[in-house]
């Protein structure tokens, strides 16, 4: 993966595939245990089992809050492209469907970045509590020249962000 142009894309796709497979395998384990060992509701609880439990909804809400705070912080630090990219990954369709499932698509991300409009400004303003005029001014900084290089730089930075990695690792 090192010294490849699309290393961030490969890393994101690998993480998504692993999460999807793990979720499927462990949900099947829960079904299997429930169907074969449950003679009563008391037997569903064990002291030890396969060692995997689906994420708690409280923890997922905490992760969402942390990611929203992170996006807002990036925007207020005038790292507009990073804030927009994180927001689009979380809240927009930047994944393409293939025979292997959903895969992160830099092409869709770039198309979406180049087509940010007033509706996106309104949604971003409501979600993160930032004025729409500030968002419209920030969108003007996104230029098509060198956008691929800047997207790769941002994705690499996000990949090495220890705070973000820690939250994702602890949540899932």
ZIDACOR-V30758 format. One record per helix or strand of 2 or more residues. SS is the DSSP state (hx for helix, st for strand). FROM is the first residue (numbers start at 1). TO is the last residue. If there is no record, write none. Layout:
BEGIN
((SS | FROM | TO) (SS | FROM | TO))
END
This chain:
BEGIN
((hx | 7 | 37) (hx | 41 | 44) (hx | 57 | 76) (hx | 80 | 91) (st | 95 | 98) (st | 101 | 104) (hx | 106 | 114) (hx | 118 | 128) (hx | 132 | 139) (hx | 147 | 159) (hx | 162 | 171))
END
